[in-house]
């Protein structure tokens, strides 16, 4: 999944792993939900908050 915003990551795209859950009924999509780490996509790319989040993840052993 990608997010690109002029105020995040110097305007470059932020790419994170994620998964989509899609259910079909015949040929129609009846349910679609995306799962991803919002912290990795957004919070880690905000200057001061990003440092704090990355630090916490390191301490937790990720």
KOLFINU-391273 format. One record per residue (C-alpha): residue in three letters; residue number from 1; x, y, z. Coordinates in nm, 3 decimals, always signed. Example, Ala and Ser with C-alpha at 12.3 -4.5 7.8 and 13.67 -1.06 7.14 Angstrom:
// residues 2
ala, 1, +1.230, -0.450, +0.780
ser, 2, +1.367, -0.106, +0.714
// end
This chain:
// residues 62
unk, 1, +0.000, +0.000, +0.000
unk, 2, +0.122, +0.348, -0.073
unk, 3, +0.055, +0.695, +0.063
unk, 4, +0.199, +1.009, -0.090
unk, 5, +0.157, +1.347, +0.077
unk, 6, +0.366, +1.661, +0.026
unk, 7, +0.427, +1.702, +0.401
unk, 8, +0.528, +1.341, +0.472
unk, 9, +0.859, +1.178, +0.383
unk, 10, +0.969, +1.475, +0.174
unk, 11, +0.675, +1.426, -0.062
unk, 12, +0.794, +1.077, -0.159
unk, 13, +0.559, +0.780, -0.148
unk, 14, +0.549, +0.579, +0.174
unk, 15, +0.507, +0.208, +0.107
unk, 16, +0.399, -0.048, +0.369
unk, 17, +0.294, -0.410, +0.368
unk, 18, -0.072, -0.482, +0.405
unk, 19, -0.345, -0.723, +0.308
unk, 20, -0.690, -0.684, +0.156
unk, 21, -0.989, -0.897, +0.253
unk, 22, -1.236, -0.915, -0.036
unk, 23, -1.559, -1.117, -0.048
unk, 24, -1.747, -1.184, -0.369
unk, 25, -2.104, -1.278, -0.447
unk, 26, -2.100, -1.403, -0.801
unk, 27, -1.898, -1.147, -0.995
unk, 28, -1.966, -0.860, -0.753
unk, 29, -1.757, -0.745, -0.460
unk, 30, -1.978, -0.737, -0.152
unk, 31, -1.708, -0.663, +0.109
unk, 32, -1.364, -0.504, +0.092
unk, 33, -1.138, -0.416, +0.384
unk, 34, -0.769, -0.324, +0.389
unk, 35, -0.544, -0.406, +0.684
unk, 36, -0.211, -0.229, +0.735
unk, 37, +0.006, -0.076, +1.006
unk, 38, -0.109, +0.286, +1.030
unk, 39, +0.189, +0.363, +1.254
unk, 40, +0.431, +0.253, +0.984
unk, 41, +0.242, +0.435, +0.710
unk, 42, +0.164, +0.764, +0.879
unk, 43, +0.292, +0.815, +1.233
unk, 44, +0.651, +0.704, +1.164
unk, 45, +0.676, +0.970, +0.892
unk, 46, +0.580, +1.266, +1.111
unk, 47, +0.911, +1.423, +1.221
unk, 48, +0.906, +1.415, +1.605
unk, 49, +0.637, +1.153, +1.649
unk, 50, +0.812, +0.921, +1.402
unk, 51, +1.124, +0.912, +1.619
unk, 52, +0.917, +0.819, +1.925
unk, 53, +0.719, +0.545, +1.744
unk, 54, +1.032, +0.388, +1.590
unk, 55, +1.202, +0.394, +1.929
unk, 56, +0.909, +0.218, +2.096
unk, 57, +0.899, -0.049, +1.822
unk, 58, +1.273, -0.114, +1.867
unk, 59, +1.232, -0.154, +2.241
unk, 60, +0.947, -0.398, +2.191
unk, 61, +1.173, -0.607, +1.971
unk, 62, +1.026, -0.548, +1.629
// end
